[in-house]
Amino acid sequence: MRKRWAFALFVLYAIILLVLSLMSLRGIPSLGTSFDDKIGHFGAYSIFTLLIFNYCISLKVKSPLVYAFAIATIYGFLMELLQKLLTTGREFDLYDALANAFGAVIAVVFITVYRKLKLK
């Protein structure tokens, strides 16, 4: 049962990220900073990494943290590339890709710390 839900959440979230990455996001409320977009990328890919990790755990994959980080980072880079290739209102932004990867890194750190604290 856990595997099915973990997979469904992972895929649903990946689809949501795909749609949001390729659609025009004009009119989104601002937090008032010049890097609102990067905060969104960071948060979205932190959550995505957690969902991938959960799915990898359900499959009993060796090194689930490595897989979660790699999949999230590659997916984030591909979304940026698809923005350049498939849309007119969006463009490739290396800083967005870096924010995606940094979100994945922080999720990995969070998981690592949580697991160490849980073992104690």
C-alpha positions in Angstrom: 0.0 0.0 0.0 2.8 2.5 0.9 4.5 1.9 -2.4 1.4 2.7 -4.4 0.8 6.0 -2.5 4.4 6.9 -2.6 4.5 6.4 -6.4 1.2 8.3 -6.9 2.4 11.3 -4.9 5.7 11.3 -6.7 4.1 11.2 -10.1 1.3 13.7 -9.3 3.9 16.2 -8.0 6.1 15.7 -11.0 3.2 16.4 -13.3 2.3 19.5 -11.3 5.9 20.7 -11.5 5.8 20.1 -15.3 2.6 22.1 -15.8 3.7 25.0 -13.6 7.1 25.0 -15.3 5.7 25.3 -18.8 2.7 27.6 -18.2 2.9 31.4 -17.9 2.8 32.5 -14.3 2.0 36.2 -14.8 0.0 37.7 -12.0 1.4 35.5 -9.2 1.4 37.5 -5.9 4.9 38.7 -4.9 6.6 38.4 -1.5 8.3 41.7 -2.2 11.8 40.4 -2.9 13.7 40.2 -6.1 14.2 36.5 -5.7 10.6 35.3 -5.0 11.0 32.9 -8.0 14.1 31.3 -6.5 12.3 30.8 -3.1 9.5 29.0 -5.0 12.0 26.8 -6.9 13.8 26.0 -3.7 10.7 25.0 -1.8 9.2 23.0 -4.7 12.3 20.9 -5.2 12.8 20.3 -1.5 9.3 18.8 -1.4 9.9 16.9 -4.6 13.1 15.4 -3.2 11.3 14.3 -0.1 8.6 12.6 -2.2 11.3 10.9 -4.4 13.1 9.7 -1.3 9.9 8.3 0.2 9.2 6.4 -3.0 12.8 5.0 -3.2 12.5 3.9 0.5 9.3 2.0 -0.4 11.1 0.2 -3.2 14.0 -0.6 -0.8 16.5 1.1 -3.2 20.1 1.2 -2.1 21.3 4.8 -1.5 17.8 6.4 -1.7 19.3 9.8 -0.9 21.6 9.7 -3.9 18.7 8.7 -6.2 16.4 11.4 -4.7 19.0 14.1 -5.1 19.9 13.0 -8.6 16.4 12.6 -9.9 15.2 16.0 -8.5 18.2 17.9 -9.8 18.1 16.4 -13.3 14.3 16.9 -13.4 14.7 20.5 -12.4 17.3 21.1 -15.1 15.1 19.4 -17.7 12.2 21.7 -16.7 14.4 24.7 -17.3 15.5 23.3 -20.7 11.9 22.6 -21.7 11.0 26.1 -20.9 13.5 27.3 -23.4 12.5 24.8 -26.1 8.7 24.6 -25.7 7.5 27.9 -24.5 7.6 31.5 -25.6 6.8 33.1 -22.3 9.3 31.3 -20.2 13.1 30.9 -20.6 16.0 28.9 -19.3 17.4 30.3 -16.1 20.6 28.8 -14.7 19.8 30.4 -11.3 16.4 28.6 -11.2 18.2 25.3 -11.9 20.6 26.1 -9.1 17.7 26.9 -6.8 16.1 23.6 -7.7 19.4 21.8 -6.9 19.9 23.7 -3.6 16.4 22.7 -2.6 17.3 19.1 -3.2 20.5 19.5 -1.2 18.6 21.0 1.8 16.1 18.2 1.6 18.9 15.6 1.7 20.5 17.4 4.7 17.1 17.5 6.4 16.5 13.7 5.8 20.0 12.9 7.0 19.7 14.9 10.2 16.2 13.5 10.8 17.3 9.9 10.4 20.3 10.4 12.8 18.1 12.0 15.4 15.5 9.3 15.0 18.1 6.6 15.6 19.1 8.1 18.9 
